[in-house]
Amino acid sequence: MNGQLLAAAPMEGLTTAVFRRLHHQYFGGTDLYYIPFITPTVEPKFTDRHLKELSPEVNAGIPVVPQLLSNRSADFIWAAKALQDLGYKEVNLNLGCPSGTVVAKGKGSGFLRDLYALERFLDEIFSAGIDIPISIKTRLGWANTEEFGDILNLYKKYPLSLLIVHMRLKTDQYKGEVRKEALLEHLDEIPFPLGVNGDMITTADMIDFSKTFRDPKMLMVGRALMADPALFRKYKGGPAASLEEIKNFTTALFDAYTEAFQNRRNAMMRMKEFWFFQANLFEENPKAFKNIFKSKTEEDFLAAIEEIEAGRPLTDARFGWKKPL
Ligand SMILES: Cc1cc2nc3c(=O)[nH]c(=O)nc-3n(C[C@H](O)[C@H](O)[C@H](O)COP(=O)(O)O)c2cc1C
């Protein structure tokens, strides 16, 4: 595990600037936070909305990596150079997003269906004089794990600084088991530092993935880090989250979203998304869990959370969001 990096996966609406700052402050343990994807526009300038996530001020003191979602090399190139000017040390290309609107435009995992176009794109971005390392976050393919061989052969033509693999297909969306065998089959061929991602829930899972993938450079965790904000701290030998820590952290998060949105109601909606995962650090309580999402007033919302929290923090988070294929 020498030099292994623990990374928070990019998750739109969850691993926001607000979350990153507070998570880093309250729990630490995370070596890198990947910023949820930014789609660069044709006009070569980040929008105010982009800068809310990207500006150096909001990320001061926090180790972050920006991610771009694009299939137009010109847009990727200006944005990567602008990120370089902002002081970033890595830019990540999103080749995994399975959302309908994204793949319909041939972006994210939609780009994996057209390897000729992807090759042209990669040729162009890797010869454009971008001076910061380019990493890729990818799925195994569109609909069949057999595709991964060709995808990997394409990536091998370029000097990726890191290849992060979410071990699912686009057609899996977020369901079913991660397809470890498909990555294992090609492990010896991967010439870049490797990041593995998908369904690590506990520190035991992280140890298991580390062994299975022969000590990969990076373990990237998304949803389980929302469920158990102390997951990485524990993996590094630190303590589990106490109830008081969870209370302080989630209260601070709610307040910071209120401040960011200038709106308590919208902040509460955002906190509901977070609690969808956070509730899994407590004993199962289906009624209280439902009440979180049914609640219309802050009073009802906080009452539901109090009921969840009566279940005390568990040693390991439950995999409560698991869905069959
Ligand atoms: C709500 C949500 C938003 C996500 N947003 C992004 C994103 O912006 N960029 C990206 O590469 N992956 C995104 N993902 C995928 C995650 O980064 C990660 O690959 C996936 O959740 C599997 O890892 P996990 O099982 O540890 O959560 C998102 C996932 C979720 C659930």
The ligand as an ORCA input file, in Angstrom:
! r2SCAN-3c Opt
* xyz 0 1
  C     -25.201     10.942     -7.697
  C     -23.961     10.513     -8.432
  C     -23.251     11.457     -9.179
  C     -22.090     11.074     -9.880
  N     -21.378     12.029    -10.578
  C     -20.229     11.653    -11.224
  C     -19.395     12.613    -11.900
  O     -19.650     13.827    -11.906
  N     -18.282     12.159    -12.534
  C     -17.920     10.820    -12.523
  O     -16.891     10.452    -13.098
  N     -18.667      9.914    -11.874
  C     -19.790     10.294    -11.221
  N     -20.499      9.353    -10.524
  C     -19.962      7.968    -10.404
  C     -19.072      7.834     -9.171
  O     -17.931      8.668     -9.280
  C     -18.585      6.368     -8.970
  O     -17.871      5.975    -10.116
  C     -19.735      5.389     -8.739
  O     -20.651      5.898     -7.791
  C     -19.218      4.024     -8.265
  O     -18.442      4.146     -7.100
  P     -19.035      3.869     -5.622
  O     -19.663      2.497     -5.639
  O     -17.852      3.955     -4.708
  O     -20.066      4.930     -5.359
  C     -21.656      9.717     -9.832
  C     -22.379      8.782     -9.081
  C     -23.513      9.159     -8.385
  C     -24.257      8.110     -7.587
*
